[in-house]
Structure formats: C-alpha cells, structure tokens
Amino acid sequence: MQSGETVVPSDEVAMRLQHVSVSFRGKPAVRNVSFDVQRNAVTALIGPSGSGKTTLLRAINRLHDLTPKASVTGQIFLGTTRLYGDRVSVTELRSRIGMVFQRPNPFPTMSIYDNVATGLRVNGMTKKSELDDAVEYSLRGAALWESVQTRLKDRGGTLSGGEQQRLCIARALALKPEILLMDEPTASLDPEATARIEALMHTMKRQTTVVIVTHNMEQARRVSDNCAFLLMAEDRAGELIEFNHTATIFENPRDSRTTDYVAGRFG
C-alpha cells in the first residue's frame, strides 16, 4: 500500500486492490494503486479532475472491457474472486458489484416497478409475489417507497431528478450487491436531493459496501469512513497519494499534497 500502513483489518476487507493500473492506448491513467475496501463502510475516492478516480471505479466493475485499447493490470479481489480471472462471468460480477452513475439513468419509458424488477427477471426471478416483495424491499432501501408506492405503474422518467437517482439506487440494490459503486451520484442534484442521497449512504452501508467518487470535500467528510486520495502529476498518472480513515485524511494527513488538496489550495 502506497500510504505505508494498512487501515482496514484483514477480517473486515470486502475488496482488495493490488497494484492496479489502467491505460488507454498505452497512456497511463491510473498507476499502481493498492488499498483495501472495508466491508459495510463508505470509501471515498477523492482528488482533482483527471486524477483517475472514475477510471479506477470503472475498473472495479470491469466497464473498461467495453473500451477499445483499454488495459487493466494488477489484481482486484472480491472476497476470494479475482475479478480479472479468466473464468469470471462479467454478468455475474455485475450482480455482485452494482453501479450508480453521475447522471440518473432510469429506463425512462419503463414503469417504476419494472425499472427495479428488470434485473431480477434477468437473474431468473419470475414469480410475481417474489418480485413484488423484492421491488418493495429495494424501493424502501432507497428511501423511495413512501413516495411512489401508489404510482408504481408510472414511467420512471416522470420522477424528479433526485427521485430518479434513488430509483437507480433501488435498481442496483435489488440484486443485493456486495459492493455498490457510486460515481458522483449527487453532482447533478439540488441540495435537498443531495442531502437525501447522503443520508441514504449511511443507511445503505448496513447492507452493502459503498465506494463513491466525489469532488466535494465536505461530502467526502460527511459520508465516508475511509478516503483514497489520487493525484495526477506531470509524469505520474493517477497515483494513490494517501489512503486512510477519513478523519485522518482531513485532520492529520501524512502527505503535504493531501493537506493542500483537502484545504482547497488546489483542485
């Protein structure tokens, strides 16, 4: 680990990144990143634009498989599963690792109910009573059930922006993922909707492990238990400068660059 000290006890590790590098057409975007993701906690990836945060997040869900000339090296382990192993089913992997993107992306012409149920059906659940229970469970988990329970047949695209993002969270939670990745999930939302999503993260970590990319230092401080600070220098792409408990990153960082960044002196 670049920071020189392990902050996650081995029996609490949900995911382990070992010397992960990502490049596009031979140009490095993330370089040699190693840290452990704590189970049932929120880990924030912070750093200025272009430091590799989203690139690293997408590597965890193997989304770079869809990008021509992208290369991911190193190892990522989900429990004992090596995510880039030859025999890994990417479809199965993405049921274990959910993803919520920066902009809400519900299926706009599909009903609220079907937005949540679609992934369950793909994974073989067809009994209506089971689907009903799972949809309610997921919408409750995303703090959306109370406001939509009487309009489940309405199209997902009719919801407000904040509700659409929570619908996307419900869709991800429906598969009961071990890890939920969130790429700046509040960037396009108003303060009220942002506060709802942040409160939701504190609740969600009871049932899943959350990794979030955020540019908002106050948000990182509010919602995360651990932080990974990435930085892009002129000749060093997407390096992990420091990984530690969030309180340590903000109050007593080991690296002066971390001090400068969280204090807003660059970004």
C-alpha positions in Angstrom: 0.0 0.0 0.0 1.4 3.4 -1.0 0.5 5.0 2.3 2.7 2.5 4.1 0.1 1.4 6.6 -3.0 -0.8 6.4 -6.0 0.8 8.0 -8.6 -1.9 7.3 -8.3 -5.0 9.5 -8.0 -8.2 7.3 -11.2 -9.7 8.6 -13.1 -6.6 7.5 -11.9 -6.4 3.9 -14.6 -6.6 1.3 -12.4 -5.9 -1.7 -8.7 -5.7 -2.2 -6.9 -3.8 -4.9 -3.3 -4.8 -5.6 -1.1 -2.7 -7.9 -4.0 -1.7 -10.2 -3.0 0.2 -13.3 -5.2 1.4 -16.2 -4.1 2.7 -19.5 -5.8 3.8 -22.7 -3.9 3.3 -26.0 -0.8 2.8 -23.9 -1.2 6.1 -22.0 -1.4 5.5 -18.2 -4.5 6.9 -16.4 -4.1 5.1 -13.1 -0.8 3.8 -11.8 -0.1 1.0 -9.3 -2.9 1.6 -6.9 -3.3 -0.6 -3.8 -5.7 -0.4 -0.9 -8.4 -2.4 0.9 -12.1 -1.6 0.8 -13.7 -2.0 4.2 -16.9 -4.1 4.5 -20.1 -2.2 5.4 -18.4 1.1 5.2 -18.2 4.0 2.7 -14.9 4.6 0.9 -14.5 7.8 -0.9 -12.2 8.3 -3.9 -11.1 12.0 -3.9 -8.7 14.0 -6.0 -8.8 16.7 -8.7 -10.3 16.2 -12.1 -8.2 13.9 -14.2 -6.6 12.1 -11.3 -8.1 8.7 -12.2 -11.0 8.4 -9.7 -13.7 7.4 -12.2 -11.3 5.4 -14.2 -10.4 3.3 -11.1 -14.1 3.0 -10.2 -14.9 1.7 -13.6 -12.1 -0.8 -13.5 -13.7 -2.3 -10.3 -16.8 -3.1 -12.4 -14.9 -4.2 -15.5 -16.5 -1.4 -17.5 -13.2 -0.9 -19.4 -13.9 -4.2 -21.1 -16.1 -2.2 -23.4 -13.4 0.4 -24.2 -11.1 -0.3 -27.2 -7.4 -0.2 -26.4 -8.0 -0.1 -22.7 -5.7 -2.2 -20.5 -6.1 -3.0 -16.8 -3.3 -4.7 -14.9 -2.8 -5.7 -11.3 -5.3 -7.6 -9.2 -8.7 -6.8 -7.8 -10.2 -9.4 -5.4 -13.9 -9.5 -4.3 -13.6 -11.9 -1.4 -11.6 -14.8 -3.0 -12.8 -14.0 -6.5 -10.2 -12.5 -8.8 -12.2 -10.1 -10.9 -10.0 -10.3 -13.9 -9.6 -14.0 -13.8 -10.1 -16.0 -17.0 -13.2 -17.8 -15.7 -15.1 -14.9 -14.2 -18.6 -14.2 -15.6 -18.8 -10.5 -16.1 -22.6 -10.7 -15.9 -22.4 -12.5 -12.6 -19.8 -10.0 -11.4 -22.1 -7.0 -12.1 -24.8 -8.6 -10.0 -22.3 -8.7 -7.1 -21.0 -5.1 -7.8 -23.7 -2.6 -8.5 -23.1 0.8 -10.2 -24.8 4.2 -9.9 -23.7 6.8 -12.4 -23.3 10.6 -12.1 -26.5 11.4 -14.0 -29.6 9.4 -13.2 -30.2 6.8 -15.9 -33.5 5.1 -15.3 -35.2 3.4 -18.2 -37.4 6.4 -19.0 -40.3 4.6 -20.7 -40.4 1.7 -18.3 -42.5 1.8 -15.2 -41.1 2.5 -11.8 -41.8 -1.1 -10.9 -40.2 -2.6 -14.0 -37.1 -0.4 -13.6 -36.4 -2.2 -10.3 -37.7 -5.7 -11.4 -35.9 -5.9 -14.7 -32.5 -7.1 -13.3 -34.3 -9.5 -11.0 -36.1 -11.0 -14.0 -32.8 -11.3 -16.0 -31.4 -13.2 -13.0 -34.3 -15.7 -13.1 -36.9 -14.3 -10.7 -40.3 -14.6 -12.3 -42.8 -15.3 -9.5 -44.9 -12.1 -9.1 -45.2 -12.3 -5.3 -41.4 -12.6 -5.1 -40.9 -9.7 -7.5 -43.4 -7.6 -5.5 -41.5 -8.2 -2.3 -38.1 -7.5 -3.9 -39.3 -4.3 -5.5 -40.7 -3.0 -2.3 -37.6 -4.0 -0.4 -35.4 -2.2 -2.9 -37.5 0.9 -3.0 -37.6 1.0 0.8 -33.8 0.6 0.8 -33.5 3.6 -1.5 -35.9 5.7 0.7 -38.3 5.9 -2.2 -41.2 3.5 -1.3 -43.3 6.0 0.6 -43.5 8.5 -2.3 -44.0 6.0 -5.2 -46.0 3.1 -3.7 -49.3 4.3 -5.2 -47.8 5.0 -8.7 -45.6 2.0 -9.5 -47.0 1.9 -13.0 -45.9 5.4 -13.8 -42.9 5.8 -16.0 -39.5 6.2 -14.4 -38.9 9.2 -16.4 -41.7 11.1 -14.7 -39.8 11.3 -11.4 -37.8 14.3 -10.3 -34.0 14.2 -10.7 -33.4 13.2 -7.1 -36.1 10.5 -7.2 -34.7 9.2 -10.5 -31.3 8.8 -8.8 -32.8 6.9 -5.9 -34.7 4.7 -8.4 -31.3 3.9 -9.9 -30.0 3.1 -6.4 -33.1 0.8 -5.9 -32.4 -0.9 -9.2 -28.9 -1.6 -8.1 -29.9 -2.7 -4.5 -32.5 -5.1 -5.9 -29.7 -7.6 -6.8 -28.3 -7.3 -3.2 -24.8 -6.4 -4.4 -21.8 -6.9 -2.1 -20.3 -3.6 -3.4 -22.2 -0.5 -4.6 -20.1 1.9 -6.7 -21.3 5.5 -7.0 -19.7 7.9 -9.4 -20.5 11.4 -8.2 -24.1 10.4 -7.6 -25.2 13.9 -6.4 -23.3 16.0 -9.0 -26.5 16.9 -10.9 -28.8 17.2 -8.0 -30.1 20.1 -5.9 -29.0 20.5 -2.2 -32.2 18.8 -0.9 -31.8 15.8 -3.1 -28.1 15.7 -2.3 -28.9 15.5 1.4 -31.3 12.7 0.8 -28.7 10.6 -1.1 -26.1 11.3 1.6 -28.4 10.2 4.3 -29.2 7.1 2.3 -25.5 6.2 2.1 -25.3 6.0 5.9 -28.3 3.6 5.8 -27.2 1.5 2.8 -23.8 0.6 4.3 -25.6 -1.6 6.8 -26.4 -4.0 4.0 -23.7 -3.3 1.4 -20.3 -1.8 1.0 -20.1 1.6 -0.8 -17.4 3.1 -2.9 -18.1 6.7 -4.0 -16.2 9.2 -6.3 -16.8 12.7 -5.2 -15.2 16.1 -5.9 -17.0 17.6 -2.9 -14.7 17.6 0.1 -17.4 18.4 2.6 -19.4 15.5 1.1 -16.5 13.1 1.5 -16.0 14.2 5.0 -19.8 13.7 5.8 -20.4 10.4 4.2 -17.2 8.3 4.2 -15.4 6.2 6.7 -12.2 5.9 4.6 -10.7 8.0 1.8 -8.3 7.3 -1.0 -6.6 10.5 -2.4 -5.5 10.2 -6.0 -3.4 12.8 -7.9 -2.1 13.2 -11.4 1.4 14.8 -11.6 3.1 15.7 -14.8 4.9 12.5 -15.1 2.9 10.3 -12.8 -0.6 9.3 -13.8 -3.4 8.6 -11.3 -1.2 7.8 -8.3 -2.6 6.9 -4.9 -1.0 9.5 -2.6 -2.7 8.5 0.6 -5.3 6.1 1.9 -6.6 6.3 5.5 -9.5 6.8 7.8 -11.5 9.9 6.7 -10.8 11.8 9.9 -7.1 11.2 9.5 -7.1 12.4 5.8 -8.8 15.6 6.8 -7.3 16.3 10.2 -3.8 14.8 10.2 -2.7 13.7 6.7 0.8 12.3 6.3 1.4 13.9 2.9 1.6 17.7 2.3 -0.2 17.3 -1.0 -3.2 15.8 0.8 -3.1 18.7 3.2 -3.1 21.2 0.3 -5.9 19.4 -1.5 -8.4 19.0 1.4 -7.7 22.6 2.4 -8.7 23.7 -1.1 -5.3 25.0 -2.2 -5.5 23.2 -5.5 -8.1 21.1 -7.3 
